[in-house]
Amino acid sequence: MVITVFGLGFVGLTTSLGFAEYGHKVYGVEINPSRLSEIQAGKLPFLEPGLDDALLRHLGNRFIPIAADQLKEAVEESDCVYYCVGTPYGKDGQADLTYLFSAIDQTLEARPQDRYQVMVVKSTIPPSTTSGKIIPYLESKGIKVGEDVGVANNPEFLREGHCWDDFMNADRIVLGVSDERSADVLRKVYATVTEPVFCVSLNTGEFIKYLSNTLLATLISYSNEMSIVADTIGGIDTAEAFRILHMDKRWGGATMASYVYPGCGYGGYCLPKDTNALYAVSRTAGFDAQILHHVINTNDNMPTFIAQKIIRAIGDDKQQRIGILGLSFKPGSDDVRDTPSAKIIQALLDAGYHNICGYDPVAIDEFKRHYPLAIDYVDSYAAVLSQSQSLVITTAWPEFADVRQRTDKPVVDCRYML
């Protein structure tokens, strides 16, 4: 089959190369010229193990990265068009569909008039978006959905740092479809996989992704709230309490334990965006989901609590050098979107602690690009240890596990990893 994929970020590039690995021919559309140039040169624009080898394996063969001005030939040739563009949330929490509708418009301008194609949203969108917004939008332009084109969603369940493995060894594949003709096309896309494929309604497909991410967000915020409770009561070894909690046989050795564990708050792209979006769409529909509301509030308040915890631990000497260990939102990734580290640093700066240096094994350049914070950066773990008077762990990189063996300076473990 031939597939066009809009957007070559974490999800889009993984999807493109995964489909190429299945044996399909894939056109990857990227509007960012610098990112497109990197990919065309065989370089990943972000850290993602396994994806680099896949890019070199398929580039110029089954995978062809293109600019928007080359779109017409790609779309005309394609059996289906996938959308992996950003759907960020705005001030009111609602998903911003600007990029998605822009890509749909570009598809309509380029699509062939004499053949059936399926337009597939892989970007995460709130339940009822496909049926309530995308299909009416297409129909307003004279498109007969189910006759001229098919419309579907195919949510992703990728963890940053594990995208390639998660795509190639998926737990399940979910296809939200509105008609059997579209379902048949998408079954052919996944014809070679051994994982279970579920064809569900459009709303169900969208909801399953939010069901997954909001559960993870809830587990993280629950754990963080419990760490605040423990800290407030006092005399509680929080790390030990959670480690013993994980010994409950009902966990079955699952990696879910990494979510039911306190830290600095959830970050990255998916959990903040999806939790806010599902709360907003539920509220708009008439139900104020209080658990989600409090999950969001807990997460929003965590950086302030963590900053206060740091200040209590290091004292009121605002001239002391504070070393921040970790800038990415989680270990194993260079993603700094919504990273708690930035919010904690800002809270320390607001409190008058201006002598701060930061270190991360892979994310320093990304952090600088996203956050113009008035701090210094050091290029090694050893340097931050030697230059700082107090140290703060904000990302649980494994290399920080020996910090108390390497220095007797005060260490505030905000990730409870020591």
C-alpha positions in Angstrom: 0.0 0.0 0.0 1.0 3.7 -0.3 0.5 6.0 2.7 1.1 9.7 3.2 1.8 10.8 6.7 1.5 14.5 7.8 4.0 15.5 10.5 7.4 13.9 11.3 7.6 14.4 15.0 7.8 11.6 17.5 4.5 10.0 16.4 4.7 10.8 12.7 8.2 9.6 12.1 7.7 6.5 14.1 4.4 5.8 12.2 6.1 6.4 8.9 9.0 4.1 9.5 6.8 1.5 11.1 4.6 1.3 8.1 7.7 1.2 5.9 8.9 -1.8 8.1 5.5 -3.4 7.3 6.4 -3.2 3.6 4.3 -0.2 2.6 5.6 2.8 0.6 5.3 5.9 2.8 5.6 9.7 2.0 6.3 11.7 5.1 5.3 15.4 5.0 7.1 17.9 7.2 6.6 21.7 7.0 9.6 22.5 9.2 12.5 23.0 6.7 15.3 22.3 9.2 13.6 19.1 10.6 13.0 17.9 7.0 16.6 18.5 6.0 17.8 16.5 9.0 15.6 13.6 8.3 16.4 13.7 4.6 20.1 13.5 5.6 19.4 10.4 7.7 19.5 12.1 11.1 16.9 12.0 13.8 15.8 15.4 15.1 15.3 13.9 18.6 16.6 11.1 20.7 14.6 7.9 20.1 16.5 4.5 20.3 15.9 2.2 17.4 14.4 4.8 15.2 17.7 5.9 13.9 18.5 2.5 12.4 15.0 2.3 10.9 15.5 5.7 9.3 18.7 4.6 7.6 17.2 1.3 6.6 14.2 2.8 4.8 15.2 6.3 3.8 14.9 6.7 0.0 13.4 3.2 -0.4 10.1 2.7 1.3 10.2 6.0 3.2 10.3 9.3 1.3 10.3 12.5 3.4 8.9 15.5 1.4 8.0 19.1 1.8 4.4 20.4 1.4 5.1 21.6 -2.2 5.6 17.9 -3.2 2.3 16.9 -1.6 0.1 16.5 -4.6 1.9 13.5 -6.2 2.1 11.8 -2.8 -1.6 12.2 -2.0 -2.7 11.2 -5.5 -0.7 7.9 -5.1 -1.9 7.1 -1.6 -4.5 4.6 -0.4 -4.8 6.5 2.9 -3.5 9.7 4.5 -2.5 9.8 8.1 -2.4 12.9 10.3 0.2 13.0 13.0 0.3 16.8 13.6 0.3 18.6 16.9 -3.0 19.1 18.8 -1.9 21.2 21.7 -4.3 22.5 24.4 -5.1 26.1 24.8 -5.9 28.3 27.8 -9.3 26.7 28.3 -7.9 23.2 28.0 -9.6 22.4 24.7 -7.5 20.7 22.0 -6.3 23.1 19.3 -7.2 21.5 15.9 -5.6 24.3 13.8 -2.8 22.1 12.4 -5.1 19.2 11.9 -7.6 21.1 9.8 -4.8 22.8 7.9 -3.5 19.3 6.9 -7.0 18.2 5.9 -7.3 21.3 3.7 -4.0 20.5 2.0 -5.2 16.9 1.4 -8.5 18.0 -0.1 -6.6 20.3 -2.6 -4.4 17.4 -3.6 -6.6 14.3 -3.5 -7.6 12.4 -6.6 -11.3 12.7 -7.6 -11.6 9.3 -9.0 -10.5 7.0 -6.1 -11.5 6.2 -2.6 -9.0 7.2 0.2 -9.2 6.9 3.9 -8.3 10.0 6.0 -6.9 8.7 9.3 -6.3 10.9 12.4 -3.5 9.5 14.5 -3.0 12.7 16.4 -4.7 12.5 19.8 -8.1 14.2 19.7 -10.9 14.3 22.3 -13.9 11.9 21.9 -16.5 13.1 19.4 -13.9 15.2 17.4 -14.0 12.9 14.3 -17.7 12.6 14.2 -18.6 16.0 15.6 -16.1 18.2 13.9 -14.1 16.5 11.1 -16.9 14.8 9.3 -19.2 17.9 9.3 -16.2 20.0 8.1 -15.6 17.7 5.2 -19.3 17.6 4.4 -19.4 21.4 4.4 -16.9 21.3 1.6 -19.1 18.9 -0.5 -17.2 15.7 0.4 -19.4 12.6 0.8 -17.9 10.7 3.7 -18.2 7.0 3.1 -18.4 7.5 -0.7 -15.7 10.0 -1.7 -13.5 9.4 1.3 -13.4 7.3 4.4 -12.7 8.9 7.8 -11.1 7.1 10.7 -8.9 7.5 13.8 -6.0 5.2 14.8 -4.7 6.3 18.2 -1.1 5.8 19.2 0.2 4.4 22.4 3.8 5.3 22.2 6.1 6.1 25.2 8.9 8.6 24.4 12.2 6.8 24.6 10.5 3.5 23.5 8.6 4.7 20.4 10.1 2.2 18.0 9.7 -0.8 20.2 6.1 0.2 21.2 5.1 0.6 17.5 6.7 -2.7 16.4 5.5 -4.7 19.4 2.2 -3.0 20.2 -0.1 -4.3 23.0 -3.1 -3.6 20.8 -4.1 -1.7 17.7 -7.3 0.4 17.8 -9.1 1.5 14.7 -12.0 4.0 15.1 -14.0 3.6 11.9 -17.3 4.9 10.6 -17.9 2.3 7.8 -16.8 -1.1 6.8 -15.0 0.1 3.6 -12.6 2.2 5.7 -12.1 -0.7 8.1 -11.1 -3.0 5.3 -8.5 -0.5 4.0 -7.0 -0.1 7.5 -6.9 -3.8 8.1 -4.7 -4.1 5.0 -2.4 -1.5 6.6 -1.9 -3.8 9.6 -2.2 -7.1 7.7 1.2 -8.3 8.7 0.9 -7.7 12.5 0.2 -10.4 15.0 -1.1 -8.1 17.7 -4.9 -7.9 18.2 -6.7 -5.3 16.0 -9.9 -3.8 17.3 -12.3 -2.0 15.0 -14.5 0.3 17.1 -16.7 3.3 16.7 -15.1 6.7 16.0 -15.8 8.0 19.5 -14.6 4.8 21.1 -11.3 4.9 19.3 -10.7 8.5 20.5 -11.9 7.7 24.0 -9.5 4.7 24.5 -6.5 6.9 24.1 -7.8 9.4 26.7 -8.8 6.6 29.0 -5.2 5.4 28.9 -3.4 8.8 29.3 -5.8 10.2 32.0 -5.3 7.0 34.1 -1.6 7.5 33.9 -1.9 11.2 34.8 -4.2 10.3 37.7 -1.8 7.7 39.1 1.1 10.2 39.0 -0.9 12.9 40.6 -2.3 10.6 43.3 1.2 9.5 44.2 2.4 13.1 44.3 -0.5 14.1 46.5 0.3 11.2 48.8 3.9 12.5 49.0 2.6 15.9 50.1 0.5 14.1 52.7 3.5 12.2 53.9 5.6 15.3 54.0 2.9 17.2 55.9 2.4 14.5 58.5 6.2 13.9 58.9 8.1 10.9 60.1 7.3 9.0 56.9 9.9 7.5 54.6 8.1 8.2 51.4 10.4 6.3 49.1 10.3 3.2 51.3 6.5 3.4 51.6 6.0 3.4 47.8 8.6 0.6 47.3 6.7 -1.6 49.7 3.4 -0.6 48.0 4.8 -2.0 44.8 5.3 -5.4 46.4 1.5 -6.0 46.4 1.0 -9.0 44.2 -1.8 -7.3 42.4 0.8 -5.2 40.5 2.1 -8.4 38.9 5.5 -7.0 38.2 4.0 -4.5 35.8 5.8 -1.3 34.8 2.7 0.7 36.0 4.7 1.0 39.2 6.7 3.9 37.6 3.4 5.9 37.5 2.3 5.1 41.0 5.4 6.8 42.4 5.9 10.4 43.4 8.0 12.9 41.7 7.8 16.5 40.5 4.6 16.2 38.4 3.9 14.8 35.0 5.3 16.6 31.9 6.0 15.9 28.3 3.4 16.3 25.6 0.7 13.7 26.0 -0.4 13.6 29.7 -0.8 17.4 30.2 -2.5 17.9 26.8 -4.8 14.9 27.0 -5.9 15.3 30.7 -6.7 19.0 30.1 -8.5 18.2 26.8 -10.7 15.4 28.2 -11.6 17.6 31.3 -12.6 20.4 28.9 -14.6 18.3 26.6 -16.4 16.7 29.5 -17.2 20.1 31.0 -18.5 21.4 27.7 -20.7 18.3 27.4 -22.2 19.2 30.8 -20.3 17.1 33.4 -17.6 18.6 35.6 -15.2 15.7 36.1 -13.8 16.5 39.6 -11.2 13.8 39.7 -9.7 15.1 36.4 -10.0 18.6 37.7 -8.1 17.8 40.9 -5.5 15.8 38.9 -4.8 18.9 36.8 -4.7 21.2 39.9 -2.4 18.8 41.8 0.0 18.7 38.8 -0.1 22.5 38.3 0.7 23.0 42.0 3.5 20.4 42.3 6.4 22.7 41.1 5.5 25.3 43.8 5.4 22.6 46.4 8.7 21.2 45.2 10.4 24.6 45.2 9.2 25.2 48.8 10.6 21.7 49.7 13.9 22.6 48.2 14.1 26.0 50.0 13.3 24.3 53.3 16.1 21.8 52.7 18.8 24.2 51.6 18.1 27.2 53.7 17.6 30.9 53.1 21.1 31.7 51.7 19.9 33.0 48.3 23.5 33.4 47.1 24.4 29.7 47.3 25.0 27.8 44.1 22.1 25.4 43.4 22.8 22.5 40.9 19.7 21.2 39.1 20.2 17.5 38.1 17.9 16.8 35.1 16.1 19.0 32.6 14.1 16.6 30.5 10.6 15.6 31.7 11.8 12.0 32.2 14.9 9.9 31.9 15.7 8.3 28.5 14.3 11.3 26.5 15.5 14.7 25.4 11.9 16.0 25.4 11.5 19.1 27.6 7.9 20.1 26.8 6.0 20.9 30.0 9.0 19.6 32.0 8.6 20.1 35.8 12.3 21.2 35.9 11.6 24.5 34.2 8.7 25.3 36.5 10.7 24.5 39.6 13.6 26.6 38.4 11.3 29.5 37.7 9.8 29.2 41.2 13.3 29.3 42.7 14.1 32.3 40.6 10.9 34.0 41.7 11.9 33.3 45.3 15.2 35.1 44.8 17.5 32.1 44.3 19.4 33.3 41.2 22.7 31.4 41.4 21.5 28.2 39.6 23.2 25.9 37.2 21.6 23.0 35.3 22.8 19.7 33.9 21.1 17.0 31.8 22.8 14.2 29.9 21.0 14.9 26.6 18.5 17.8 27.0 20.5 20.9 27.6 20.2 22.4 24.1 16.5 21.6 23.9 15.9 23.1 27.3 17.8 26.3 26.4 15.7 26.6 23.2 12.4 26.2 25.0 13.0 28.1 28.2 14.9 31.5 28.3 15.7 31.1 32.0 18.5 33.1 33.7 20.6 30.2 34.8 24.0 28.7 33.9 24.5 25.3 32.3 27.3 22.8 32.8 28.3 20.1 30.4 29.0 17.2 32.8 27.8 15.5 35.9 31.2 16.0 37.5 31.0 19.7 36.8 27.7 20.3 38.4 28.8 18.3 41.5 32.0 20.4 41.9 30.4 23.8 41.1 27.3 23.5 43.3 26.8 24.0 47.0 23.4 22.3 47.0 22.0 19.7 44.5 18.5 19.0 43.4 17.4 15.9 41.5 14.5 16.8 39.2 14.8 14.0 36.6 15.6 10.4 37.6 18.5 9.7 35.3 20.2 6.5 36.5 23.6 8.2 36.6 22.4 10.4 39.5 21.8 7.4 41.7 25.4 7.6 43.2 25.2 11.3 44.0 25.5 10.8 47.8 28.5 8.6 47.3 30.2 11.2 45.2 29.6 14.3 47.4 28.6 15.2 50.9 26.9 18.4 49.8 23.1 18.6 50.6 21.0 16.7 48.0 17.3 17.3 47.6 15.9 14.2 45.9 12.7 15.4 44.3 12.3 12.1 42.4 12.7 9.8 45.5 15.2 7.7 43.6 18.0 7.5 46.2 
